[in-house]
Amino acid sequence: MSDNHSESHLMTDCDIAIIGAGPAGTVAAKFLRDAGLSVIVLEAQTFPRFVIGESLLPHCMNVLERAGLLDAVEKAGFQHKNGAVFERGSLYQSIDFRENFEDTGWGTTFQVQRSRFDHILAQTTIDAGVDIRFAHKVTDAVLRDGDCTLDYENDSGQTGRIRSTFVLDASGYGRVLPRMLGIIKSSQSTERRALFTHLRDHISDPDYDREKILITVHPVRPEIWYWLIPFSDGTSSVGVIYPDQDPEFDGLDDQAIFDRLIGDTGLGPLLAKAEPTRPLNAIAGYSAQSDTLFGDGYVLLGNSAGFLDPVFSSGVTIAMHSAELAAKALIARHNGQAVDWDADYAIPLNRGVETFRSYVDAWYDGRLQTIIFNQPDDDTKLKRMVVSILAGYAWNLDNPLVSKTDRYLEMLHDLCDPS
């Protein structure tokens, strides 16, 4: 990365520069600004903008509350969410997030159109005094703790440079710094593909619960699954995850694949009257991670550091948790305390990420599907432990499913396996 700089550039200084104004960027910025640090956020896009990752987990509410952002979210009228329903053929399991292992914390959350949700977080953060600059794309970076520079170009073609003591990369799938630094690697051997859209759902089934995300598993191929996320305005987000380059779908375009896979499940009749409100979109190779979470003068947040899989809606939760951890470390340093980025950020963040990773792996190899679809109906301590992870509480080491994830997953599988 070059350090060329012409006199036509504009110079601006701040304590912390943040790349990206999504949930990770705005949560970090709000914490930092409230602690008295000056923050500039560079966001490549203009808001509102479409993005998926629309089903929050209850753990998000705790972070939003501590950041002073929850009130604005609660006033927005988003769809209330209290759990998840899992279906596969005749198999059915409803999970209530309020029946969790936690002593404190939220048990409910929201399903959100991310265009509105992210815009609300950004505007509330701006109102708190954070300088967010939309349509500002980072083009170069020189990173050195205490003296970092970010070069940018805005949508008018004007270039500029920001100098800061430290940089947080919250650029999500853009992964600005990982791409510049060459530290991205694929995190899965099987590449998966997502097809998704928004619909005016017109669901009239009286048994359908709009307060829960519906996760449907293909009746024959359990590695294929679907989400149905209802919103408060009568629309829904609908998507399907299936193996990329699957020969079964050779010669079919995306719409034909989507229609065929939806028709293979109960989603077909449930959405029989649905009308699309957005074109069908596709994402492939979405799961990636970075070799490191931090370096000289920078830290990676959320999807910029890595993304696992959409199956348990962990993306925004990990993003917000990482933002709070990083902000706490920077605030401590601002107050004269020593910070060890490995001990204070990477290790504690990875505890929860690895818990989610074990759950994702167990989902696709079938163990977790066996656990979910064969859970006892009675309220057991083990069931509450599972629900806590699904509610996003993947960092609570008092929960054995966090502290000894793989061991307890095996034990639960053996207990729930009907064979």
N, C-alpha and C positions, 0 to 999 in steps of 0.2 A: 504494500500500500504506500502510495507516494505521499510526500509532504510538500508538494508544490502548492504555492499560494500566491495569487496575484493581488494587486492592489484593488481590483474591482470587487473582491470578496468583502462581505460585511462581517465584522467581528462582534461576538456576543459572549459574555461570560456567565457561568452559573456554577453552583455547587455540584449538582448532579444532572447529567444529560440522560434522557431515556429515549430509546428508539421504539416507537410503537405506542399507540393510544388505546389498545384493547384492554381487557380486564386486568391483565398483569401490569401494564404500564400505568393505568390510571390508579389502581390500588396502591402501587409503590409510590407514585407521585403524591397522592393524597397523604399517606403516612409521613413522607419526607417533608412536605410543605407544612403540615400541622406541627412538625417538630422544629420548624424554623429554618429549614434549608431552602435555598432557591433551586428551582427545577425548571428545565426546558424539555418539552417532549416534541420529538419530530415524528410525524405520522405521514407515511407515504400517500395514503388515500384521503379522500374527503368523506366526512360523515354526514348522514347515515350511509352505511354500506352493508351489503349482504354478506353474511358469514354463517356457517353452521356451528354446532356446539350449543344447542338451544335448551337442553334440559339440565338445569343446575342441580347440585346436590346440597343437602342441608348444611354441610360444613362451610359452604360458601357464605351462608348467612352470617356465621360468626365473624368471618373476616370482614365482610361488608359492614357489619355493625361496629367493629373495632375501628375501621377506617373512616367512620362517619358518612358512609355512602348508602346505608340501608334505607333510611327514611325516604330518599328520593325514589328508590326502587319500589318500595312498598306503595307509594302513592301513584305508581304508573299503571296499576290495574292489570298486571300480568296474571297469567293463569296459575292458580294455586296448585301446588304439587305436594302430595303426601306419601308417595311411594312409587312402586313399579309393579306391573303385571307381566308375567312371563307365560307364553303359550307355545305349545308345539303339538299340533294335531289335537287330540283329546286331553292332553296334559295341560294343567293350568295351575299357576301359583301366584297369589297376590301377596305383595310384601308392603307392609306399612312402615315407613321410616321412623315413625314415632316409637315403634317397639324395638328400640336399639339398646346397646350395651352402655351408652354414655350416661354419666351422672348429670351432666349439664350440657348445654348446647341445643341447637335447633333440631327439630325433627321434621320440619316442613321447609319447603322452598318454593321456587317458581319455575315454570316453563316460559321461556322468553324468546321473542323475536330479537335476534342479536343486533339487528340494525338499530332498533330502539334502545335496547338494553345498553349497548356499548356507548351510544350517543348520550344517554342519560348519565352514565358514569363519567364520561368525558366532560360534559357540561357542568356537572356538579364539581368536578375537580378544577375546572377553569374558574368557577365561581369562588373557589377557595383560594385562588391566587396563583395557580399553576399556569405557566405559559405553554399552551399546546399549539403547535403550528401544523396545520393540516396541509396535505399536498406538498410535503417537504420530504423528498427522498434522499436518504443518506447514500452518498456516492463514494466516500473514502473515510478512513479512520486511522488515526495514529493514537495508540493506546499505551499510556504509561501512567501508573498510579500517581495521582497528584497533578498530572498535566496531560490531559486527553484532548484530542480535537476530532470533531466530526465535520466533514464537508457535506454539503447538501445542495440539491437543486430543487427549486419549487416549480409549480405548474406553469409559471410564466417564463421559465428558463433562467431565472435569477439564481446565482450561486451565492453561497455563504459558508461561514465556518463558525462553529460553536466550540468554545474552549471550556472544559470542565475539569473537576478533580477526579471524576469517576463516571463510568458509563454503565447503564443497565440496558441490556438488549431484550426488549419485550415485543419483538417484531413478529412473533407467531410463526406461521408457515413460511414467511419471508426469510427467516433465519439469516438476517443481514450479516452479523459478525461471524457466525459459523461458516457462511459461504466465503466471506472475505479471508478468513483465517484457514480455510480448508480443513475444518474439524468435524464435518458431517459424516456419519456412517449409517448404513441401513441397520435397523434394529430387529429385523425379522427375516427368516428364511423364506417364508411364503408371502409373496406380495398379494395384497388384497385391494379390491377396487370398490368404491362407493358410488352408487347412483342415488340422487336425491332431488326432491322438489318440494314446493309448497302447494297445498290444495285448499280450496273451499270444500271442507270435507262432507258436509250435509249428512253427518252420522246421526241416525235416528234410533239405533239399537238402545233400548232402555237399560241394558246391562253394561253398556260401555261407560267406563269411569274416566272422565276428563281430568281428574285430579292425579292420574298416574300415567307415566310413560308406559307404552305397550311395547314389549320386546317379543317378537315372534320368531320362532326357529323353523326353518324349512322342515317339512314332515319327513323327508327322505335324506336330505343332506344337512346334518347339524352344523357344518361349518358356515352355512349360509344363514344369515339372520337379518331381521328388519326392525326399524324403529318407527313408531308412530307417536309423535309429540303434539298434543293438542294445545292450541293457543286460545286465549280468552275471547277472540273475535270471530270464532267459528272456523278458523283455518287450522291447518296442521302441517307439520313437517313430516315427510315420509321418506324413508331411505332404505336401501338394501346394501349389505356387504357380502361380496362373493369373491372367490379366488380370481385374481387377474389372469388373463390369458387362458381361461378355462375353455378347453376344446368343445365342451357342450354348447357353447354359445358362438362358435365360429360362424361367420356369415350373417350374424344378427346385429342390427344397430342398437344403440343404447336404449331407445324407447321400446324396441321389441323385447330386449332382455328384461327391462324393468316390468313391462306388462306381463310377460310370461311368469316371472318370479312372484309378482304380487298375486297373480291368479292361482299360483300353486298353494296358497294359504287362505286362512279365513279373512285375511285383509281384503281379498277380492270382493266378497259380498258386503263387507263392512264399508268399503269405499266405493260401492257400486254407483253412487250418485255424485261422486266427487268431481270437482272441476279444477284443473290446474290454474294456479295464479302466478306461477313462475315457470320458465323453461326447465327441462330436466338438465341437471348438472352432473358431472362426473369428476372424481378425484381418484388417482391411482398412486401407489407408492407414498402414501401419506405418513407412514410410520418410519420415523428416523430419530436418531439421537446424536448428540455431540460427544466428542472424545473427552471433553472437560466441561465443567459448569462455570469455571471462573478462570481468570488469568490476570496479568498485569494491567490493572486499571479497569477491569470489566467483570460483569457477572451476567450469565444467561438466565432468563426467566421463562417459565411456562413452555410453550411449544417451541420457542427458540432453542431451548436446551434439548427438547425431545418430545415426541408424541407417541403414545403407546397404541391406542385403539379406541374407537368411539363406543365400544360395547357397554361400558359402565359409566359413561358421561364424566370421565375423570379429568378431561382436558382443562376446563375452566377452574375446577377445584385445585388441581396442581398449579395452575398459573397463579391463582390468588394466593395460595399457600407460599409459593416461592417468592412472590412479591412482598409478602409480609416479612418473611425471614430475611430477605435482602435489605429491606428498609430498616428493620430492627438493627442489623449489623452496621449499616451506614450511620444510623442515628447514634448508636453507641460510639462509633469512631468519631463522629462529630463532637460528642461530649467528652472526648479525651480517653476513651477506653480502647484497649488493644483488641483487634479483631483477627481471628483465624478463619479464613474463608472456608477451609475444609471442615473444621470442627463446628463452626457457627452457621454454615450454610449447606455445603454439599452433603455432608454425612446425614444431618437431620432431614433434609429434603428427600434424599434417596431412600430413607427408611420407608416412607409412605409410597414413593414411586415404585419401589421393589415389591411392596405388598400388592399394589394394583397390577404390576407386571405378572406376579404369580397368579392372580385372579384371571387375567386375560389369557395366560397360557393354559390355565385349568379350564377356561371356557371353551377354547378351541380344541383341546384334547378330550373334551367330554366330561371330565371329572366334575366341574362346577355345574354343568347342566344337570348331571345326576343329583348333585346336592340340592340344587334349587327345586327341581321337580319332584323330589322325594323327601322334602322336609316334613317333619311331624307337624301336625296342625296345632298342637299345644304350644304354649309359650315357654320355651326352654332357654336356658342360659346360652347354649351353643347357637341357637337360632338368632338370639339377639346379637351375638358376636358377628355372625354373618351379615345381619342387617346393618350393623354399624359400618362395616366396610363398604357396603353398597350405598350407604348414606354419605360416604366420603371421609369417614373418620379413620383414615389409614395411617395416622401418626400417633395414635393412642397406644403406647406400649403396655398399658394395663390390660389391653385386649390380647389374649394369646394368639388370635388370628393375625395380629400385627407382629408381635414379638417372635412368634414361632409359626410363621405363615404356612410354609410348605408341610411341616409336620402335622398341623391341625387340618389342613386341607385333605391330606391323605386319610387322617382319622375320620373326618366327616364323610368322605367319600365311601369309606368302608362301612360306616354306619348307615348310610342312605342308599347304598347300592342294592336294588331289589333282587339282583341275581345272586 
